[in-house]
Amino acid sequence: MKVIARIRTDFPTKFGIPRQSGLTDSEAVIVFEPEYRQEECLRGIEEYSHLWLIWEFSAVKDKDWSPTVRPPRLGGNKRVGVFATRSPFRPNPVGLSCVKLAGVEKTKDGLVLKVTGADMMDNTPIYDIKPYIPYADCHTDAKGSFAQERKNYSLEVECSKDFLSILPEDKHKSLMQILSQDPRPRYIDDPHRVYGFGFAGYEIKFTVKDNTLVVTDISEIN
């Protein structure tokens, strides 16, 4: 398998990344490796609204896998089969994400794809890109097991205008979406603990009590 591209996102570490693709409007850019910076490779891609990305869980590729895992959605206590989850700890550390194509842009690195909704760490290797085809890929009667049960789960987010003003305005919406989905590990529930993660060059700190997340600090990462 050859790496054809790498994605540039606002997430320098695993913590804080949306749990699934398409849950936020966070922006990202797909930059192709030199061998694949051919305009012919992307001919016609703008006619699709969404794309499938096949990528590598590069941050855990050297970790051991297990036939069962503890999904965060189940509180980290119940074990289910690895092939019944989207856990990164798999025999082959391959991820699959559906993103929205926001545009094709010509840069010094050749043509790049601007996308939204990616759930991937910055610099994640991409193995392949395929168009999302609604009539074949959309199944309205599909079941989602335990993942579907928390579809409407969200936190109330409190963030002062002073903190938000530190961030570029075009990052406000994505940050609020990420926070409302509760970035914490599901098995940790400590109202006194201060959590933090990197986002778009800033460190975001927060606490969670009951169903309310309070942003305690936003500072630029030097």
C-alpha positions in Angstrom: 0.0 0.0 0.0 1.4 3.4 -1.0 0.6 6.7 0.8 -0.9 8.9 -1.8 -1.5 12.0 0.3 -1.5 13.4 3.8 -4.2 15.5 5.5 -3.6 18.8 7.2 -6.1 19.2 10.1 -6.4 21.3 13.3 -5.8 18.4 15.5 -2.1 17.8 16.5 -2.9 14.9 18.9 -5.6 12.2 19.1 -7.3 13.9 22.0 -10.1 16.2 20.9 -10.6 14.7 17.4 -14.3 14.1 16.6 -15.3 10.5 17.2 -16.6 10.0 13.7 -16.3 11.8 10.4 -19.0 14.4 9.5 -19.9 15.4 13.0 -18.3 18.8 12.8 -17.6 21.4 10.1 -13.9 21.4 10.9 -11.8 22.2 7.8 -8.9 20.2 6.4 -6.7 20.1 3.4 -5.5 17.0 1.5 -2.0 17.4 0.1 -0.9 14.7 -2.4 2.5 13.1 -2.4 4.7 14.3 -5.4 4.1 11.2 -7.4 0.4 11.8 -7.4 0.3 15.5 -8.0 -1.1 15.0 -11.4 -4.2 17.1 -12.4 -5.5 14.1 -14.4 -5.9 12.1 -11.1 -8.5 14.5 -9.9 -10.4 15.1 -13.2 -14.1 15.1 -12.5 -13.8 14.9 -8.7 -15.5 18.3 -8.2 -18.7 16.7 -9.5 -19.1 14.8 -6.2 -20.1 16.4 -2.9 -18.6 13.8 -0.6 -15.6 11.5 -0.6 -14.4 8.4 1.2 -10.9 8.5 2.6 -9.0 5.3 3.4 -6.2 6.1 5.8 -3.8 4.8 8.4 -4.1 5.0 12.2 -0.5 6.2 12.1 -0.4 7.1 15.9 -1.1 3.5 16.9 0.3 1.4 14.0 3.0 -0.2 16.2 0.5 -1.1 18.9 -0.7 -4.7 19.5 -4.3 -5.6 18.5 -6.8 -7.6 20.5 -9.8 -9.7 19.4 -12.0 -7.7 21.7 -11.9 -4.0 22.7 -13.6 -1.6 25.1 -15.5 1.0 23.1 -15.5 4.5 24.8 -19.2 4.7 23.9 -19.9 1.8 26.3 -18.0 3.5 29.1 -14.8 1.6 28.6 -16.1 -1.4 30.6 -17.9 -3.7 28.2 -15.9 -5.7 25.6 -17.1 -6.3 22.1 -15.4 -7.9 19.0 -12.8 -5.7 17.3 -14.6 -6.2 14.0 -17.9 -4.9 15.6 -16.2 -1.5 16.3 -14.2 1.2 14.7 -11.3 0.9 17.2 -7.9 1.9 15.9 -6.3 -1.2 17.5 -6.9 -3.6 14.6 -4.9 -6.2 12.8 -4.5 -3.7 10.0 -4.7 -0.1 11.4 -6.8 1.3 8.6 -9.5 4.0 9.0 -12.4 4.9 6.8 -14.0 8.4 6.8 -16.6 10.2 4.7 -15.9 13.9 4.2 -17.5 16.7 2.3 -15.6 18.2 -0.6 -15.4 21.9 -0.2 -13.2 22.6 -3.2 -10.2 21.9 -5.3 -7.4 24.5 -5.1 -4.2 25.0 -7.0 -1.2 25.6 -4.7 2.6 25.4 -4.6 2.0 21.7 -3.7 -0.1 21.1 -6.8 -3.9 20.6 -6.6 -5.2 20.1 -3.1 -8.6 19.0 -1.8 -10.3 21.2 0.7 -12.7 19.1 2.8 -14.8 19.4 6.0 -15.8 16.9 8.6 -12.6 14.9 8.9 -11.9 13.0 12.1 -8.2 12.6 11.6 -5.0 13.8 13.2 -2.8 16.3 11.4 -0.4 14.7 8.9 -2.4 11.4 8.8 -1.3 9.3 5.8 -4.1 8.6 3.2 -4.0 5.4 1.1 -6.9 6.1 -1.2 -9.8 8.5 -2.1 -13.0 7.3 -3.6 -16.2 9.2 -4.4 -19.3 8.8 -2.2 -22.2 7.6 -4.3 -25.5 8.3 -2.6 -27.6 5.6 -4.3 -25.2 2.8 -3.3 -23.6 4.2 -0.1 -26.6 5.6 1.7 -28.7 3.0 3.6 -31.6 4.8 5.5 -32.7 1.6 7.2 -29.3 0.7 8.6 -28.8 -0.2 12.3 -26.1 1.4 14.4 -25.9 -0.8 17.5 -24.5 1.0 20.6 -23.0 3.8 18.5 -26.5 4.9 17.3 -27.8 5.0 20.9 -25.7 8.1 21.6 -26.5 9.9 18.4 -28.2 12.8 20.1 -25.9 13.0 23.1 -24.5 16.4 23.6 -23.2 18.7 26.4 -24.2 22.3 27.1 -21.1 24.4 26.4 -20.2 27.5 28.3 -17.4 29.6 26.8 -16.9 33.3 27.5 -16.7 35.8 24.6 -13.3 36.8 25.9 -12.0 33.2 25.4 -13.7 32.8 22.0 -12.2 36.1 20.8 -8.7 34.6 21.1 -9.5 32.1 18.4 -9.9 33.0 14.7 -13.5 33.6 14.0 -13.7 30.9 11.4 -12.8 28.3 14.1 -15.5 29.2 16.6 -18.2 26.9 15.1 -16.0 23.9 14.8 -14.7 24.2 18.3 -18.2 24.5 19.8 -19.3 21.4 17.9 -16.3 19.4 19.1 -16.8 20.4 22.7 -20.5 19.7 22.7 -19.8 16.1 21.7 -17.7 15.6 24.8 -14.0 15.0 24.0 -13.4 13.2 27.3 -12.8 9.4 27.5 -16.3 8.0 28.3 -15.0 6.2 31.3 -13.7 9.3 33.1 -16.2 11.5 35.0 -14.3 13.8 37.4 -16.0 17.3 37.7 -12.7 18.7 39.2 -10.4 17.5 36.5 -9.2 20.0 33.9 -8.9 18.5 30.4 -6.9 20.0 27.6 -6.3 19.5 23.9 -4.7 21.2 20.9 -6.9 22.8 18.2 -5.8 25.0 15.3 -2.6 26.1 17.1 -4.3 26.8 20.4 -4.7 24.9 23.7 -8.3 24.4 24.8 -8.9 23.7 28.5 -12.2 22.8 30.1 -14.0 21.0 32.9 -17.3 19.0 32.8 -19.9 18.7 35.6 -23.2 16.9 35.1 -24.1 17.9 31.5 -22.3 21.2 31.2 -18.8 21.8 29.8 -17.1 25.0 30.8 -14.1 26.3 28.9 -11.6 27.5 31.5 -8.8 28.8 29.2 -7.8 29.2 25.5 -4.2 30.1 24.8 -2.0 30.1 21.8 0.5 27.3 21.6 4.0 28.7 21.2 
